Amino acid sequence: MSDSAEDTRPSPGAQDDIPVDDLIRLTREFTRRITNQDRQRLALDLRASGHQRSIQTAAPIPLQQFFSGEIDLDSELADRFLHAPLMAHVRFTARPGAPLRHQATAVFSCQDDSMLMSIDAPPAQGQDASLEITFSLLSALALRFRLSPLLETDRRRWLDLMRRESGIAFLWTRERWEAPYVIFVVREGFARVYAFSPHGFEAAARMTPDMVQVMVNWLGSLWFPDVQAERDTAPQRPSPDWERPPASPRRAPPAHPDAPEDQWDDDGSEPPSDNLEW
């Protein structure tokens, strides 16, 4: 090749030249696409459990609006729980991996321990398991949400969804919104946790990426110890390009739940083709 030939290969720092506005737009498009996929998947789950018709009349209004494509559930819940505490520490009542006799407990806490989120996991009974998630405020008030029974297929899917960098994952029983349920919204590894009870009380918290990974691996080791052991010993595989969010330049602020919410809001409505027909 001649020295005068033009080298069209991108330089290592080429992505740093992408305008911030374009990166935000690409990130929004990526997030919206993942959310649409999650909504379609949840619609299939509701059809399988026989709730495709009752959701239009019996489900909470935000869920009705989400499944019909009227609202961005992420933004709606983030605005409702604007100052949810950030869980950045965890401790266990029993060492992970130790034989389980009664139940295992993980206690997540914010920086000053004013807010705790504890997860109690009794041993699985056959194909079913249960969780009890408790939000404690200032050691004076606690809200408890019991999820039982959690089917094996639902637990496996939820663990897989929670290992993504971005997406919405529902953890609920076959009774859906008629029993306590939890919504996890993951953005850039950070997660927002929203717990709801049919009795009218709600709770919320945020989790750092390392706390999300700890929680998922811990529950995976309790529910599916053989699969978790294989996962821990298997070499790490890079995610395919379609699973990766757009790369951000070093000068751009990180787009995650601790950043201003307008990074994730979109003034335009979603395409009509994404709306669901029941």
C-alpha positions, 0 to 999 in steps of 0.5 A, a space after each residue: 500500500 502506498 504511503 499516500 493512501 488514505 487510512 479510513 480506519 477509525 482512531 481509538 478515540 473516534 467515539 469521543 468526537 460524537 456530540 453529546 446530544 447524539 449520544 443521548 438520543 441513541 441512548 433513549 432509542 436503545 432504552 425505548 427499544 428494550 422497554 418495548 421488548 419488555 412490554 411485549 414479553 409481559 403481555 405474553 405472560 399475562 395471556 398465559 396466566 389469563 390476565 389479558 382481559 382483566 388488566 384493562 379493568 382490574 389492574 392499577 392504572 399505571 400498569 394499564 397505561 404502561 401495557 397500552 403504551 400510554 406512559 413510560 413506566 420508568 419515568 412515571 415511577 421515578 417521579 413518584 419516588 423521586 428521593 428513594 434511598 440508595 442501597 450501597 451496602 449489604 450484609 448476610 445473616 448466614 454466610 453465602 454457600 452455607 447449608 440452609 436450615 430455615 431461611 437466608 437473609 440479605 440486608 441492604 442499607 443506605 450510607 447512614 443505615 436510615 433505610 434498610 431493605 431486607 430479603 428473606 428467602 426460605 428454602 424452595 419447596 419443590 418447584 416453588 419458592 417464596 421471598 419476603 422483602 421488607 423496607 425499614 425506615 429509621 428502625 421504627 417503621 417497616 413495610 413487608 411484601 411477601 411473594 409466594 409462590 414464585 414458580 421456577 420458570 418465573 424465577 429463572 426468567 427474572 434472574 436472566 432479565 436482571 443480569 442485563 444492563 438495561 430493562 424492566 423486570 417484574 417479580 410477581 406470582 401468578 396472581 399478578 397485581 392481586 398479590 404483592 409484586 416488585 418492579 425492578 428498573 435497571 439502567 446502566 447497571 443501577 436499579 430502582 426497586 418498587 414494591 406494591 401491595 394490593 392493600 395500598 402501601 408501596 415502597 421504593 429504593 435504589 441499588 448500585 450496580 454491585 448491589 444488584 449483582 450481589 442480590 442476583 448471584 445470591 438468589 441464584 445460588 439459593 434457587 439454582 445452586 448447580 447453575 450458579 456454580 457453572 456460571 461462576 466457573 465459566 469464562 466471561 463472554 462479551 455481550 453481543 453488540 445488540 445488547 450493548 448500549 451506545 458508547 459514551 465519550 469520556 466528557 459526557 455525564 453518565 446516564 443512570 438513575 442518579 443523573 437528572 431524570 430528563 436524560 431518560 424522558 422523551 417528549 415524543 410518544 411511542 410508535 403506534 405499532 408498539 401498542 398492544 391489542 387485547 
